[in-house]
């Protein structure tokens, strides 16, 4: 038996060193990445993303951190791995050619895994040669079940697993080993989880015909870490984790204002600088055909005319339809698109899961760097998950917008049969800074249908709470005082006149 003693000169308070993975969001939930020069177990079922996480770890290490890596595969050949990542923006073949990553495909024969004559010496020789040949700092073994498939004696198994993990630690490499969970354990053998310094669980579940991937840090010796399940997606750039778990409350306040794009609406916000608070969230809710998109487009156009970039996410109309329709009320979007100030992104909500919509927003913000954002309508996302998931996603969306100082405007479609047509139907009105309601009204004398608008609330800003007539014409958008009593079409017994939102400010 070999006895070890503490090394001299090592401080007992020395903090655990970490190795950045370069995977979007992952380094945030682990507060710095994986434990450096130690072994991490990545557990997950088929199709959960274990192999891709390992490749992402090595590729980012080679490109971003100048750390070469070795990928030892017991299941897939080099060509199979190249094919698997061909659809992604990962130049694995090029990195292998440059000797920044070395792929070792090991074929285990039956005699290699027999319990009577099992030892890891051959594996250690292969690994050592691979690590030394390129000066590797990162290693991935995929998968550990293949190495120990023939061992049934738990005593021998534990000793050999400890040998492997200790050997990797002595080689001063940051290692990932992959495994498949069994009942109540994170690998088939159930021992690696006790020896590993860090355990990451990947899960790919299907809910209401939508695939949802989740990642969870089960264990991390010597370090704080996020303990929740976090959504992650796999796209052309590899893995992306959504790390935000709650809406941040540390955004600084501001007295700066931005125009709504409609002079008569600006005047409803009192103060020396009328309009929306810069960096705030605005919700415009109402039934179909009440002018929500027109108000949103006016805001986007005004932002671009100030020289600010605006991102417009349209979930119901294509960019061409939006440009054409807004041109009919004097809002010309085409010149703003050509100048590069306005970017219209049109997608059907059902084409992606909630996580992918949020990841897309992250990436668009990073690439386009908008000052203002319009999401029209936010309620199109309601059918893409249960209420808890939707509210969580919208909360995280608002958090990322506020943390980037982006002034954001959402539209919300309200059911015309709803008795309370100021609800917004998204369940996050408490997170909204300014809330405007537009609705159809009927003039009592002429019986003509008109549009009405009023401000439900605007935090930190005095505002007019009367109902105003909303007029859309060739000359643009204008608000006029109500000349007569009008009745809301959704509830004809309820009169809508002055101060309809009184008490909701």
C-alpha positions, 0 to 999 in steps of 0.5 A, a space after each residue: 500500500 502506498 501512503 501519500 503525504 501533503 506537499 510542502 508549501 501548499 496553502 490549505 486555502 488555495 482555491 480550486 483552479 478552473 479550465 474554461 470550456 468556451 461553451 456559451 453559458 456553461 462557464 457561467 453556471 460552473 463559475 469558471 468552467 471544469 476543474 483544471 487538471 482533474 476529471 469530469 464525468 459527463 453522463 447522458 442517454 443516447 442523443 443527449 449531446 455527450 460526445 458533442 460536449 467533449 468535442 466542443 470542449 476540445 475545439 474551443 480549447 485549441 482555438 480560444 485557449 491555445 490548449 491542444 487536446 486528445 479525443 480517445 474514442 472507443 465507439 466512433 472512427 475519425 471519419 464518423 466524427 468528422 461526418 457528425 460535426 460537418 453540419 456544425 461550424 466546427 473545423 475538426 478536420 482542420 484542427 486535426 490536420 494542424 495537430 492541435 487535436 489528436 483523435 485516437 480510435 481504439 478498437 477493444 478486442 474481447 481479450 482486452 476486456 476479460 476480467 481475468 487478465 484485465 489491466 490498463 497498461 496498454 491504454 496508458 501507453 496509447 494515451 501517454 503517446 497521444 498526449 506527449 505528441 501534441 503537448 495536450 492539456 485536454 483529454 476526452 474519453 468516450 466512453 468509460 463503459 467501453 473500457 470496463 465493459 467486461 469487469 463484474 468484480 466491483 473491487 477490481 472495477 473501483 481500483 482500476 477506475 481510480 487508477 485511470 483518474 489518478 493517472 490523468 491527474 498526474 499527467 496534468 490534463 483536464 479530462 472528460 469521460 462520458 458515460 450512460 446513466 443506469 437506474 439511480 446511478 450516472 453510469 452503468 457501473 455506478 462507481 465513477 460518480 464517487 471518484 469524479 471531481 465533477 458530474 454533469 448530467 445531460 438529458 434529452 426529453 420530449 414534451 408535447 412533441 417538442 424535444 427539450 435538452 437540459 443540463 445539470 451540475 450534479 456535483 462539483 468538489 471544491 466549488 460553488 455552482 448552479 444547481 438547477 436544470 438549465 436548457 441548452 441547445 445544439 445548433 451550427 455553433 455547437 452547444 449553448 446553455 441558457 444560464 439565467 435563472 431569475 430576472 435580475 434586479 440590479 439594472 440602474 435607473 435612468 432619466 433618459 427618454 426615447 420617443 414612441 415615434 408618435 408625437 401625440 402619444 409622446 405628449 401623454 407621458 408627462 415631464 420635460 422629456 416625454 416618451 418611454 424610459 430608455 432601457 425599459 420594457 413596453 407592452 402594447 396589448 389589444 385585440 386583433 386589428 387594433 393597431 399594435 403592429 403599427 405602433 410597434 413599427 412607428 417606434 422602430 422607425 423612430 429609433 432608426 431615425 435617431 441613428 440607433 439599430 433596431 431589431 424587429 422579431 416578427 412572428 406573424 408577418 414576413 419582412 416583405 409583408 411588414 414593409 408593405 403594410 406599414 407603407 400604407 400608413 406612411 411608415 417607410 421601413 425599406 430605406 432603414 433596412 438598406 441603411 443597416 439600421 433595421 433588421 427584420 427577422 421573421 419566423 414561425 414560433 412553432 419552428 423552434 422550441 422556447 430555448 432556441 428562440 431565446 438562444 437566437 435572441 442572444 446571438 442576434 443581440 451579440 451580432 447586430 448590437 441593437 439599441 431597441 428591440 420589437 417582438 411582435 407578438 410575444 403571445 405567439 410563443 404561448 403555444 410552445 410550452 406550458 405556462 411555467 416554462 413560458 413565463 420563465 422564458 419571457 422573464 429571462 428574455 426581459 432580463 437579457 434585454 434590460 441587462 444590455 440596456 435595450 429599450 424593448 417593445 412587445 405586442 400582445 394579442 388579447 382574445 376578443 372574447 375576454 372579459 378583461 381585455 387589459 390582461 395581456 394574457 402573458 402573465 408577466 405584466 409585473 415585469 413590464 415598465 410601460 403598459 399600453 392597451 389598444 381596443 376597439 370601441 363603438 361610438 354611441 351616437 354614430 355606431 361607428 367602430 373606432 380604435 381607443 388607446 390608454 396607458 395602464 401604467 408607466 413606472 416612474 413617469 406621470 402619464 395621461 390615463 384617459 382613453 384617446 381615439 387612435 387614428 391610422 391614415 395615409 399621413 401616419 398615426 395620430 391620437 385625438 381626444 374622445 368626443 363622445 362616450 364610447 362602448 368597448 365591443 368586448 363588453 358592451 355594458 361597460 362604458 369607457 370614458 375618462 380615467 378607465 385605468 384609474 387605480 392601475 397606475 
